Amino acid sequence: MLLLICGYLGAVAGIESQPGRYIVVALFGVGAGLTLDEFALWLNLRDVYWEKEGRRSIDAVIVVALLGLIGVTGFGAWFETADEIADGVFATVAAAGILGVGLSLVAAAKGRFGLAAVGVLVPPAGAYGAVRLAKPNSLWAHHLYDAETLDLARARYSAS
């Protein structure tokens, strides 16, 4: 009855005064909560509050609360949030792509061409090639390794 009376007062009677309007809105919310609490009883026409079917009242409250949240925040907020998430995902994928290409270039400079090729699509493969020891005849070893590291690379690759 509370839901019906407050709905009537809010929609048809048109209470415009600020304290009266807030009171009617609050009482309408209380009536809606009490109504949804008994949703499972209405659906099954028997007392199922503590049974498995009683879960339907909780489900109804969750659905109505989510719909109310969407109504209060407006659909525009959800679209803005979706756009922000899409921009973030795009930036993350772009950064991963740039990182993958960079790691692949390092792997190629180390003479690990197979890992470099795979690393363009799978950045962890490029990372593996980039952190491993360079082949002794690669550009990386020729320009960046000192004599000791170059000897280590020759020993490593002469054994394989």
N, C-alpha and C positions, 0 to 999 in steps of 0.2 A: 504494500500500500504506500509505503514511504517513497518508493521509486516512482509510482504513478502520480502521486500528489505533487512531488517536487518537479517532475517532468512537466506536468500541466502548468504549475505556477511559473516555471521558467520559460516555457514555450508560448503558452496561450495568454496567461494573465499579464505577462510582460512586466515583471517587477524591475524597475530601473534604478531604484536607490541602491547605493553601493553596499551598505551593510546587509540589506535585505537580499540582494542578489547573491552575495557571497555565502550567506546562510543557506539559501535554496540550493546553490551549487554543492556545498558541503553535504547537505542532507541527501541530495541526489546521489552523490558518491557513496555515502553510507548505505543507502538503499540498494545501489547496484552491487556493492560488496556482499550484502546479505543475500541478495537474489542469486548471485553466482555461487555463493557458498552452498546453496541448496540445489544447484544444477543437476547433480547426480540423482538426487531424490526425484526431481521432476522427470528426468529421462527414464528412470527405471520404475517409477511409481511404487517404490518401497524403500525402506531405510537401508542404504548400502554405504553409510558413511565410513565404517571401519572395514569394509570389504574391498576387494580388488576394483569393483565398479566405482567405488567412491573416488578413485583417482581422477575420474572425469571432471569432478568439480575443480580440482587443482589445475587440470589441463585447460578448462574453460577460463579460469582466472588468469593463467599465464597468457593465453591467446588475447584476451581482452586487454590485459595490461600492455602487451606489445603493440596492439593496434592503437591503444590510447597514446602510447609513447610516440608512435609514428604520427598520429594526429596532432599532438602537442608540438613536436619539433618541426613538423611540416615535411613534405616530401623533398623540398629544396635542399634541406640539410643532408638528407641521405644521398642525393645526387652529388652534392659538393664533396661529401666524404668519399664516395665512389671515385670521383675524379682525382682526389688527392691520393687515394690508394693506387689508382692506375698510374699516376705520375711517379709515385715512389717505386712501383714495380718496374716501370720503364727505365728509370734511372739505375736501379739495381742490376737489371739485365744488361744495360749498356756498359756499366762499370765492369761487370763480370766478363763481357765480351772484350773490352779493351784490355783487361788484365790477362785474359786468355791469349790474346794476340801477342801481348808483350812477353809473356812467359814462353810462348812458342818461338818468338824471335831469339830469345836467350838460348833456348834449347837447340835451335838451329845453329846458332853461333858456336855452340859447344860440340857440334857435329852429331847431334842426336836428332836426325831428320825425321825418323818415324814418330818419335814422341812429339816433335814439333808439329807434324801434320795432324796428329790426333788431338793435340793440345789446342788447336784452333776451335774445335767443337767441344772438347772436354777439358776445361782449364786445369783440373788436377793432373792430367797427363803432362801438360806443358810445365806445370810446377815441378813435377817429378824430374823431368828432363832438365829443368833450369837449376835445380839444386845438386844434381849429380856431378861427378867429376867429368871434365871435358875430355874429349878424345885428343890425343897428343898432336894431331895434325890439323886441328880445328882453328878457326880464327880466334876464338876465345883463348885457347891455350897459347897460341902464338903471340898475342898482344897483351894478355893479362896475367899469365902465369910467370912466376919467378922460376929459377932453375930447379929448385927443390920440388916444387909442385909439378913442374913439367916432367921431372924424373919419376915422380909418383904416378902420373898419368901414363907414362910409357910402361912402367912396371905393371900397372893394372891392366892395360889393354894388350900387352904382349902375352899375358897369362891366358887371355880368353880366346 
